[in-house]
Amino acid sequence: MIDSGDTAWILTSSALVLLMTPGLAFFYGGLVRSKNAAATIMQSFVMIAVVGVVWVLWGFSFAFSGDLGGFIGDGEFFGLRNVTGDAGPYSDTIPGLVFMAFQMMFAIITPALITGAFVERVKFSSLLIFTVAWVTLVYAPMAHWVWGGGWIGSELGALDFAGGTVVHINAAFAALAAAFVIGKRRGIQRATVPHDISKVVLGTGLLWFGWFGFNAGSQLAADGGAANAFVQTNTAAAMGALVWMGLSWWKTGKPSVVGTATGAVAGLVAITPAAGFVGLWPDLNGYGNIFPALIIGAGASLLGFYTVRLLHRVRELDDTLDVFAVHGIGGLWGSLATGIFAVSAYTGGREGLIEGSFDLLWRQIAAMLACAAFSFVMTAAIWLTIKQFMAVRVDEDEELSGLDRSEHDEPAYQFDEPGFYSGGVSTMVSGAVSEAGTEPATISAEGKE
């Protein structure tokens, strides 16, 4: 029977998760150079439109209708056929349309996360084609594997409360593949000066706010489990922010604003797969309900911080906004931590390592490896296929002049200097490439370089 409280909460959570995509747009938009700010924001924002159509036509059906060999849905819900205002099929207390809408918001933000790996150089037209193909061939099948009755959720028995595998590991390994296939940016070094740190912090705040719908909404009910996920989420994010801030302060002598924001996101990423499965520790060790979240948030920032430093030394890789270091490492750690800290009271009987069972942990590892491999290989194949038919990145002059002008003819900022965009770059403002093609001293998420 439909419960009005549950329905109201999941509708609200759906709106919260939708807000995360504009939040991500600001977060990414502030990190890039000023001449690419509008284009970067557009790459995230357009996902609301593209995926919003793909999802209602066939994406939801491939992810959540029936089952074909544990791999993909059977198409019963094509065009939202048989998806109604009645309860079910994935919750007895909310309408099927509400569940569909909630899941749509996850599908929207996941390809938006990927764009951070190739901003400042990808053609908008090729991105649109990639998005349709990727949601259809990668996201929908993986959502089915984990949440829709597919082999990971029903046969392997791995746990993912709100998207450690489906969203973050999936997006991160897709980002890694895309960065290799598309290639590095021209004329600059690995890191880029964030042109507007205020946008980065604003975006982080919107992401943090929306993440309560992301995680607590995944309980699909307004109950104690949702309350637990809410508290775990905030605790991990807070700890992640503090740890990354501390590391940047220790390494550079200054607490990094961008680093603090990045740490919060890392903590949010890592707690996502575990949020509804950890807690209830007082009877085990006396540390209280939030002790696992503190460890998960701290671990995400510690691992992410040093992964950023390591990957910036890989000359063949230009993951522009460190998608893999934040979402990949955070998603992997969070999924692994689920196998360590999950408690049977929240999982329906499956015990984590802390309760004495290794069984769930190895299942988590198997799911992580399968999702990472599938996403990397499929994403590389999609981009390589697109490259056979069209250019996937702008030419050199367009890249140096900035995608705001070359792709959209709408610069984010109207500077007074004549010819700022015309005829290539004639000056350097907020980290733009100079005429000599050099890059100023850089600031990354770890602090000053």
C-alpha positions in Angstrom: 0.0 0.0 0.0 1.3 3.5 -0.9 2.6 5.4 2.1 2.2 9.2 1.7 5.2 9.9 4.0 7.5 7.6 2.0 6.2 9.0 -1.3 6.8 12.6 -0.2 10.3 11.8 1.0 11.3 10.0 -2.2 9.8 12.8 -4.4 11.8 15.3 -2.3 14.9 13.1 -2.6 14.5 13.0 -6.3 14.6 16.8 -6.4 17.6 16.9 -4.1 19.5 14.5 -6.4 18.6 16.5 -9.5 20.1 19.6 -7.8 23.4 17.8 -7.6 23.9 18.1 -11.3 23.9 21.9 -11.4 26.0 21.7 -8.2 28.5 19.5 -10.1 28.4 22.0 -13.0 29.4 24.9 -10.7 32.1 22.7 -9.0 33.6 21.7 -12.4 33.0 25.2 -13.9 35.0 26.9 -11.2 37.9 24.5 -11.5 38.6 25.1 -15.2 40.1 28.1 -16.9 37.7 31.1 -17.4 37.6 30.6 -21.2 36.0 27.2 -20.7 33.7 28.0 -17.8 30.4 28.1 -19.7 31.2 25.1 -21.8 32.1 23.1 -18.8 28.9 24.0 -17.0 26.9 23.2 -20.2 28.5 19.7 -20.4 27.0 18.8 -17.0 23.7 20.8 -17.3 22.8 19.2 -20.7 22.7 15.8 -19.1 19.4 16.7 -17.4 17.9 17.0 -20.9 19.6 14.2 -22.8 19.4 11.6 -20.1 16.0 12.8 -19.0 14.7 11.7 -22.4 16.8 8.6 -22.8 15.7 7.3 -19.4 12.0 7.6 -19.9 12.1 6.1 -23.4 14.3 3.1 -22.8 17.0 3.6 -20.1 14.7 2.8 -17.2 13.4 -0.3 -19.0 16.8 -1.7 -19.7 17.8 -1.2 -16.1 14.7 -2.2 -14.1 12.3 -4.2 -16.2 12.4 -8.0 -16.0 15.7 -9.8 -16.5 17.6 -11.2 -19.4 20.3 -13.5 -18.2 21.2 -11.3 -15.2 22.7 -8.8 -17.6 19.9 -6.4 -18.7 16.2 -5.7 -18.4 13.8 -7.2 -20.8 12.3 -4.0 -22.2 8.8 -4.4 -20.6 8.9 -0.7 -19.4 9.8 0.8 -22.8 8.4 4.3 -23.0 7.3 3.8 -19.3 4.7 1.3 -20.4 3.3 -0.4 -17.3 5.0 2.1 -15.0 2.2 3.7 -13.1 1.1 5.5 -10.0 0.5 2.2 -8.3 2.9 0.8 -5.7 5.8 -1.4 -6.9 7.7 -3.1 -8.3 10.7 -2.1 -6.3 8.9 -0.7 -3.2 5.6 -1.5 -1.7 5.0 2.0 -0.4 5.8 4.3 -3.2 4.4 4.5 -6.8 6.4 3.0 -9.6 6.6 6.4 -11.3 8.3 7.9 -8.2 10.9 5.1 -8.2 11.5 5.7 -11.9 12.0 9.4 -11.3 14.4 8.8 -8.4 16.5 6.5 -10.4 16.5 8.9 -13.3 18.4 11.5 -11.3 21.2 9.0 -10.6 21.4 8.3 -14.4 21.6 12.0 -15.1 24.5 12.8 -12.8 26.7 9.8 -13.6 27.7 10.8 -17.2 28.1 14.4 -16.0 30.8 13.1 -13.6 32.7 11.6 -16.5 33.0 15.0 -18.3 35.5 16.2 -15.7 38.1 14.0 -17.3 38.0 15.7 -20.7 36.7 19.2 -20.2 38.5 22.0 -22.2 38.9 19.9 -25.3 35.9 17.7 -26.3 33.5 18.6 -29.0 30.0 19.1 -27.7 28.4 17.2 -30.6 30.5 14.1 -29.9 29.7 14.4 -26.2 26.0 14.2 -26.9 26.4 11.0 -29.0 28.6 9.5 -26.4 26.1 10.2 -23.6 23.2 8.5 -25.4 25.4 5.5 -26.2 27.0 5.3 -22.7 23.7 5.5 -20.7 22.2 2.8 -23.0 25.2 0.4 -23.1 27.0 1.0 -19.8 24.9 2.7 -17.2 21.6 0.8 -17.7 23.2 -2.6 -17.7 25.2 -1.9 -14.6 22.2 -0.5 -12.8 20.4 -3.7 -13.7 23.3 -5.9 -12.4 23.3 -4.2 -9.0 19.8 -2.9 -8.4 17.5 -4.3 -11.0 17.6 -8.0 -10.3 20.8 -8.7 -12.2 23.7 -11.0 -11.4 25.6 -8.7 -8.9 22.7 -8.0 -6.6 20.8 -11.3 -6.9 23.5 -13.9 -7.5 26.8 -12.5 -6.3 25.1 -10.8 -3.3 27.3 -7.7 -3.3 25.9 -4.6 -1.6 25.7 -1.0 -3.0 23.3 1.2 -1.0 23.3 4.3 -3.2 25.8 4.0 -6.1 29.4 3.1 -5.2 29.6 0.8 -8.1 26.8 2.0 -10.4 27.7 5.7 -10.1 31.2 6.3 -8.9 33.3 3.4 -9.9 31.4 3.3 -13.2 31.9 7.0 -13.9 35.6 7.0 -12.7 36.7 4.1 -14.9 34.8 5.6 -17.8 36.6 8.9 -17.2 39.9 7.1 -17.2 39.2 5.4 -20.5 37.9 8.6 -22.0 41.0 10.5 -20.9 43.3 8.0 -22.6 41.3 7.8 -25.9 40.6 11.5 -26.3 44.1 12.5 -25.3 45.8 15.3 -23.4 45.0 19.0 -23.6 47.3 21.1 -25.7 49.9 23.6 -24.5 49.5 23.2 -20.7 50.8 21.2 -17.9 48.9 18.7 -15.9 47.1 20.9 -13.4 45.1 24.0 -14.1 44.5 27.2 -12.1 40.9 27.2 -10.8 39.5 30.4 -12.2 36.7 30.8 -9.6 37.1 29.1 -6.3 33.8 30.6 -5.1 32.0 28.5 -7.7 33.9 25.4 -6.5 32.7 26.0 -2.9 29.1 26.8 -4.1 29.1 23.6 -6.2 30.3 21.6 -3.2 27.6 23.0 -1.0 24.9 22.1 -3.5 26.4 18.6 -3.9 26.6 18.1 -0.1 23.0 19.2 0.2 21.7 17.1 -2.6 23.7 14.1 -1.4 21.2 13.6 1.5 18.6 12.7 -1.1 21.2 10.6 -2.9 21.9 8.4 0.2 19.1 8.8 2.6 16.6 8.6 -0.2 18.0 5.3 -1.3 16.3 3.7 1.8 13.1 4.3 -0.3 11.3 5.0 2.9 11.0 7.8 5.6 12.2 5.7 8.5 15.1 5.0 10.9 17.2 3.6 8.1 17.0 6.8 6.1 17.9 8.7 9.3 21.0 6.6 9.8 22.0 7.1 6.1 21.6 10.8 6.5 23.8 11.0 9.6 26.5 8.7 8.1 26.6 10.8 5.0 27.1 14.1 6.8 29.7 12.6 9.1 31.8 11.1 6.3 31.7 14.3 4.3 32.8 16.4 7.3 35.6 14.1 8.1 36.8 14.0 4.5 36.8 17.8 4.3 38.9 18.1 7.5 41.4 15.4 6.5 42.1 16.8 3.0 42.3 20.3 4.5 44.8 19.1 7.0 46.9 17.3 4.4 47.1 20.4 2.2 48.0 22.5 5.2 50.7 20.1 6.2 52.2 19.8 2.7 52.0 23.5 1.6 51.8 25.5 4.9 48.3 26.8 3.8 44.9 25.2 4.2 43.6 24.8 0.6 40.0 26.0 0.0 39.7 23.8 -3.1 41.3 20.9 -1.2 38.7 21.2 1.6 35.9 21.2 -0.9 37.4 18.2 -2.7 37.8 16.3 0.6 34.1 16.8 1.3 33.2 15.3 -2.1 35.6 12.4 -1.5 33.9 11.6 1.8 30.5 11.8 0.2 31.6 9.5 -2.6 33.0 6.9 -0.2 30.1 6.7 2.1 27.6 6.3 -0.7 27.8 2.5 -1.0 27.9 2.0 2.7 25.5 4.7 4.1 22.6 2.4 4.8 24.6 -0.6 5.9 26.9 0.8 8.6 26.2 2.0 12.1 24.8 0.3 15.2 28.2 -0.3 16.7 27.7 0.5 20.4 27.2 -3.1 21.4 30.2 -4.2 19.5 32.9 -1.9 20.7 31.5 1.1 22.5 32.5 3.7 19.8 29.0 4.6 18.7 27.1 4.7 15.4 29.2 7.1 13.5 32.7 5.6 14.0 32.6 3.7 10.6 31.7 6.9 8.8 34.6 8.7 10.3 37.0 6.0 9.1 35.4 5.9 5.6 35.5 9.7 5.2 39.1 10.0 6.4 40.3 7.1 4.3 38.7 8.6 1.2 40.6 11.9 1.6 43.9 10.2 2.5 43.8 7.9 -0.5 42.4 10.5 -2.8 45.0 13.2 -1.8 47.9 10.9 -2.6 46.3 9.5 -5.7 46.0 13.1 -7.1 49.7 13.6 -6.5 50.6 10.3 -8.1 48.5 10.7 -11.2 49.7 14.2 -11.9 53.1 12.6 -12.6 51.7 10.3 -15.3 52.4 12.3 -18.4 50.3 10.1 -20.7 47.2 10.8 -18.6 45.2 14.1 -18.5 42.2 13.5 -16.2 41.6 17.2 -16.1 39.6 17.5 -12.8 40.9 14.3 -11.1 37.7 12.3 -11.6 39.4 9.0 -11.0 41.3 10.1 -7.9 38.1 11.4 -6.2 35.3 9.2 -7.5 37.3 6.1 -8.5 39.4 5.8 -5.4 36.5 7.0 -3.2 34.1 4.5 -4.8 36.5 1.6 -4.5 37.3 2.4 -0.9 33.7 2.9 0.0 32.7 -0.4 -1.6 35.5 -2.2 0.1 34.6 -0.5 3.4 31.0 -1.8 3.0 32.4 -5.3 3.1 34.3 -4.4 6.3 31.9 -2.3 8.3 28.4 -3.5 7.2 26.3 -4.8 10.1 23.7 -7.5 9.8 21.0 -5.4 11.5 21.0 -3.1 8.4 21.8 -5.6 5.7 19.2 -8.2 6.3 21.6 -10.7 7.8 24.8 -10.2 5.7 27.7 -9.6 7.9 30.8 -7.5 7.2 34.3 -8.3 8.3 33.9 -6.4 11.6 31.2 -8.9 12.6 33.5 -11.8 11.8 32.7 -12.8 8.2 34.9 -12.5 5.2 32.1 -13.6 2.8 30.7 -10.2 2.0 34.1 -8.6 1.6 35.1 -10.9 -1.3 31.8 -10.4 -2.9 32.4 -6.6 -2.8 35.8 -7.1 -4.3 34.4 -9.2 -7.2 31.7 -6.6 -7.9 34.2 -3.8 -7.9 36.5 -5.5 -10.3 33.7 -6.5 -12.7 32.1 -3.0 -12.8 35.5 -1.3 -13.2 36.5 -3.6 -16.1 33.1 -3.4 -17.9 33.0 0.4 -17.6 36.6 0.9 -18.8 36.4 -1.4 -21.8 32.9 -0.4 -22.9 33.7 3.4 -22.6 36.9 3.0 -24.6 35.0 1.1 -27.3 32.3 3.7 -27.5 34.8 6.6 -27.9 36.9 4.7 -30.4 33.8 3.9 -32.5 32.7 7.6 -32.4 36.2 8.6 -33.6 35.7 6.5 -36.7 32.9 8.8 -37.8 33.6 12.2 -36.4 36.1 14.3 -34.6 35.8 13.9 -30.8 37.8 17.0 -29.8 38.1 20.5 -31.1 41.1 21.6 -33.2 44.1 23.4 -31.8 43.0 26.9 -32.5 39.5 26.3 -31.0 41.0 24.7 -27.9 43.4 27.6 -27.3 40.7 30.2 -27.8 38.5 28.4 -25.4 35.4 26.2 -25.8 33.1 29.0 -24.5 33.7 30.8 -27.8 34.5 28.0 -30.2 31.7 25.6 -29.2 28.9 28.0 -28.0 29.9 31.5 -28.9 28.8 32.5 -25.4 31.7 33.3 -23.1 31.0 33.0 -19.4 32.6 36.4 -18.8 32.5 39.5 -21.1 35.9 41.1 -20.7 36.5 44.6 -21.8 39.8 43.9 -23.5 39.1 43.9 -27.3 40.0 40.7 -29.1 40.3 38.6 -25.9 38.8 35.6 -27.7 39.2 36.5 -31.3 42.2 35.3 -33.3 43.3 33.0 -30.5 44.3 33.9 -27.0 45.8 37.4 -26.7 46.1 37.7 -23.0 46.0 35.6 -19.9 43.3 35.9 -17.3 42.5 33.5 -14.5 44.8 30.8 -15.8 44.2 31.0 -19.5 47.1 30.0 -21.8 49.4 32.8 -22.7 50.6 33.6 -26.2 53.8 31.7 -25.5 51.7 28.6 -24.7 53.0 28.4 -21.1 51.0 27.8 -18.0 51.3 29.8 -14.8 52.0 28.3 -11.4 49.2 25.8 -10.7 46.8 25.2 -7.8 45.2 21.8 -7.6 43.0 20.1 -5.1 46.0 19.2 -2.9 46.9 22.8 -2.4 49.7 24.9 -4.0 52.0 23.1 -6.4 
